[in-house]
């Protein structure tokens, strides 16, 4: 059995792992690379394998850095099933069409630029994939329940376990049998932080021959939830009297969690009269899907949902429905919490709200999730004094707050607690889905403190696995 790390190797985005046995070839995730000037060109490169030879895909969750190249895979000739949880399928029915619209808009802009500059050779003149490709891809989705055993191919069994990251997110256990020997692989996907609202805590796994584990926050610890909520209360109270709080938030997971926190803190008497605007069509659709999956909520989220249904002393919450409503928010100068996508400030309506509020010292920007290198969000976190938005030079006078405790990713202590449940060390552990410094720091903790055999793979690295042990190959 061979495994190739095609993405999320010493970087966070573009998750994609190819597993090849004597009888089967399959992918775990097929994600888009996000952030950085080279991201678009890298996403356009041909796959490092023949898509027609892939038998099936196992998808951990709906975030675009894990799912965003699936329509491209279909377009390139993949015709097999995509196995993932039912909630993930519903989310992709919203997210992948939105991604296709972005690809088409980007292609239209490139065409206009090419026409004006008489440069017709750019490979960005056509979209990465179209709505037709998305429709075909969605037809390949095969929903599976948590904890249900699945046999997707010859000599392969798998099981999806709750990862506690976003709605429908999964850890995937895979058993591969060759020549009468079985090797168990575990792909962590993105692990959630225990004790977080709405979704349940990550499922504990107690054995693996080969473990592939994320490390987004492998070199740091989040603030605890109580301290995070105290920080959130202070930011909101300090800002709303004279300005607005702008929240760049991922449409899936983060937006719903921020709404949850603001409602729960209102219920507990910390706030009154909040005005919350969610300005993201995708976030609106995802929130509706989230509300339809109460069976996946933790007990606290169910309790809060019951309070919300009663309808007393609720904050004002409005989901914008039109472009005109979105534009009208730019005329609101005080008292508003505006939650908008994208979470890394790279596209979407959030850029308009930043353009209007960043120059104002009385406003705050609340960063609630990981910001990839070279994104607008990362530049704000790193302390940029001026940024370019829609071709305009914008001074950064608003206060930028990074509230890491709201992250949907497990921090280093939580990752270490999760692996502590293994009865014995995996024969080989691969640390992925983290910037190089984070991945190496987490790998070092696993090796020095637990004695595990750990590798931080390079992009494109191929390893050969022998019945419960793994060794790197040239």
C-alpha positions, 0 to 999 in steps of 0.5 A, a space after each residue: 500500500 502506498 500513500 501520497 501527500 498531495 496537499 495540506 503538507 507543511 501548509 494548512 489548505 488543499 487537503 488531499 491524500 492518495 491511497 493506492 493498494 494492489 486493487 484500489 485507488 482512493 482519495 481522502 479529501 480533495 481540497 482547494 488551496 487558499 491564500 497566497 499569490 500562487 494559490 490560483 495557479 496551483 489549483 489549476 495544475 493538473 492532478 498528480 494522478 489520473 482522475 479516471 483511475 480513482 475508485 472513490 473519495 472519502 471526504 472528511 467535511 465540507 470546508 472548501 480547503 477539503 472539498 473545493 476541488 471535487 468538481 474539478 476532479 469530476 470535470 477531469 474524468 472521475 466517475 466514482 462515488 464520494 462518501 461523506 456524512 449526510 450533513 456534509 452533502 447538504 452543506 456542499 449543495 450550498 458551498 460548491 455552487 457558490 465556489 463555481 460562481 466565484 470561479 466564473 466571476 474570476 474568469 469573467 474579470 480575467 477575460 475583461 483584463 485580457 481584452 483590454 491588454 490584448 493578452 489572450 493566453 492566460 489560463 485564467 480565462 476559463 473557470 476552474 469548474 462550472 455549475 454543470 461540473 458541480 451538479 455532476 459532482 453532487 450526483 456522486 455524493 453518497 451519504 453515510 451515517 456516523 459509526 456506520 461501517 462501509 465497504 467502498 472498494 475491494 479490500 477496504 472498510 471504513 467508518 466515519 466518526 464525529 470530529 466535532 469541528 463543524 456540522 457533519 465533520 468526520 474522523 475516518 477510520 480505514 481498514 485496508 486488507 492486502 495479502 491477508 494482512 490488515 492495516 488500519 489508517 486513521 485520518 483525523 480530518 479537522 478536529 474540534 476543540 472539546 467543550 465548544 458549543 453546538 457540535 459534540 466533542 471529537 470522538 476518541 479513537 484508541 488504535 491505528 497502525 497509521 495516523 494522519 493528524 492535523 496540526 493547524 494549532 499544533 504549536 499553541 493553546 487557545 484561551 479557555 472558553 470563559 476567558 474568551 467570552 469575557 474578551 468578547 463581552 469587553 470588545 462588544 461593550 467597548 465598541 458599540 457605543 460609538 462604532 461597529 464590530 465587524 466579524 469576518 467569519 467562515 459561513 460554515 461553523 464559525 458564523 453559527 457559533 458566534 451567533 450562539 455565543 452572542 445569544 447565550 451571553 444575552 440570555 445570561 444578562 451580559 448584553 441587552 439590545 444587541 443588533 446583529 446582522 449576518 451579511 452572507 447568503 451562504 451563511 444564511 443557507 448554512 444556518 438553516 441547514 444547521 437548525 435542521 440537524 438538532 440531532 447533531 447538537 450538544 446538550 447546551 446548544 439544544 437548551 439554548 435553541 429551546 430558549 430561542 424558540 420561546 422568543 423572550 429578551 432576544 437580541 435583534 438578529 437579521 439575515 440580509 436578503 439582497 445586495 441593497 440591504 448589504 449596501 445599506 449596512 455601510 450607512 450604519 455607523 454605530 451599534 451594529 455587529 456585522 458578521 460576513 464572509 469570507 473568514 479570511 477576508 479574501 472575497 465576498 461582502 466582508 471586504 465592503 464592510 472592512 473598506 468602510 469601517 477599517 479607517 474608523 478608530 471607534 470600530 473593531 474587527 474581530 478575527 475568529 479563525 485561522 488566517 492563511 499566509 498572504 490573505 487580507 485577514 493575515 495582513 490585518 492580524 500581522 499589524 498592517 497599517 494600510 491595506 488594499 481593498 478593491 484597488 483603494 489604499 485603506 488606512 487601518 485605524 480600527 482595533 484588530 482583535 484576534 480571539 483564538 478561543 473561538 477557533 473551531 480547531 483543536 489547540 495543541 493541548 487538545 490534540 495531545 489529549 486526543 492522541 493520549 487515548 490511543 492504547 499504543 503508539 501508531 506504527 507511524 504518525 504523519 502530521 499534516 494540515 499545519 504551517 511548517 512551524 506548527 506541524 514541526 512543533 506538534 510532531 516534536 511533542 509527539 516524538 519527545 514526550 510520547 516516543 512516537 515515530 512521527 513524520 511531517 511530510 513534504 508536499 508530493 511525498 510518497 510513503 510505502 506502508 507494510 502491514 502496520 508499519 510505514 517507511 518513507 520512499 524516495 
